[in-house]
Amino acid sequence: MRNFFCGLLAILSWELSAKELLTNQFKVLDAPDWLSESLVDSASSRVQNYLEWDIRRITVRYHSNAEEFRRLGKVGPKVKAYYLKTDSTIHLGPEVTAKNFKPILSHEAVHVILAQKYGAAIPPWLEEGLANYVGSEERSDRKWLLSQNLPVVTSLRHPATDPFDSRLHYQLSTAAIEMLADKCDLKDLLALSVGRKLETHMRHLCEIEDVNKTFSEWLKKSASAKPRKRFK
Ligand SMILES: [Zn+2]
C-alpha cells in the first residue's frame, strides 16, 4: 500500500513539474525550467525571416532521459537534437541547455522549414549545410577540410547515414552552402527553388555547371581566405 502511494505521489509530482509551452510555431512538451516562450520564439524568428516561412505549429519534446532520446531517433551519443519527419516532432536531448538551446533549435527549425516549404527541392547534400549556415550560423573550417580525404560533395545523403564521418559531412555540406553564397545570392536561389529543384537554378543563377568541380576549385582558393561573417 505504501508503495502504491509513493508511486502515486511520484506521478503527481511529475505531472506538476511537466511544463508545457505554446508559441505560434511550437508546442513544447516536458519543457525544462530554464526554457521560456520568449526563448523559443527568439530561436525561430530569424530563421523564419531568412527562409521567408512561418512554421506550421509542430511539437518539440524535451527528453531528460538520454537512453530514451537516443533509442527513439536511433542516434549516437554525439547527437543533441533531431527532427523526426515520421512524428513531425523536434526531439531535444538532455544535453540541450539554456546556453546552447538557441542555435540548436534554430538548426532544427531549418530542417522543419525545408520539409514544410521546399519539399524535395533542396538536394540532400545541402540540407545539413543549410541548417548549419542559416540555423546555427556555423561556418566551415576549410583548412581542415582540405587536409581530409574528401568524398564527392554531391554524394552526401540526409540524414547523415552515409559512410562518412559526421564531422566531415557537416563541414563539407556547410562549405558547399558557403560556396553558393559566394557565387550567387543565396536568398534568391532559395526563393526560386520552392517546389523545383535547386540544382536546376544553380546553373542559371550561379553559373555552376559541374558542382563538384566548381566546389573543389572554390575550396582550394578560399581556404586561405578568412570566412565571411554572418549574412549580408
Ligand atoms: Zn541537422
Boltz pocket constraint, residues with backbone or C-beta under 6 A from the ligand:
constraints:
  - pocket:
      binder: B
      contacts: [[A, 107], [A, 111], [A, 127], [A, 128], [A, 131]]
      max_distance: 6.0
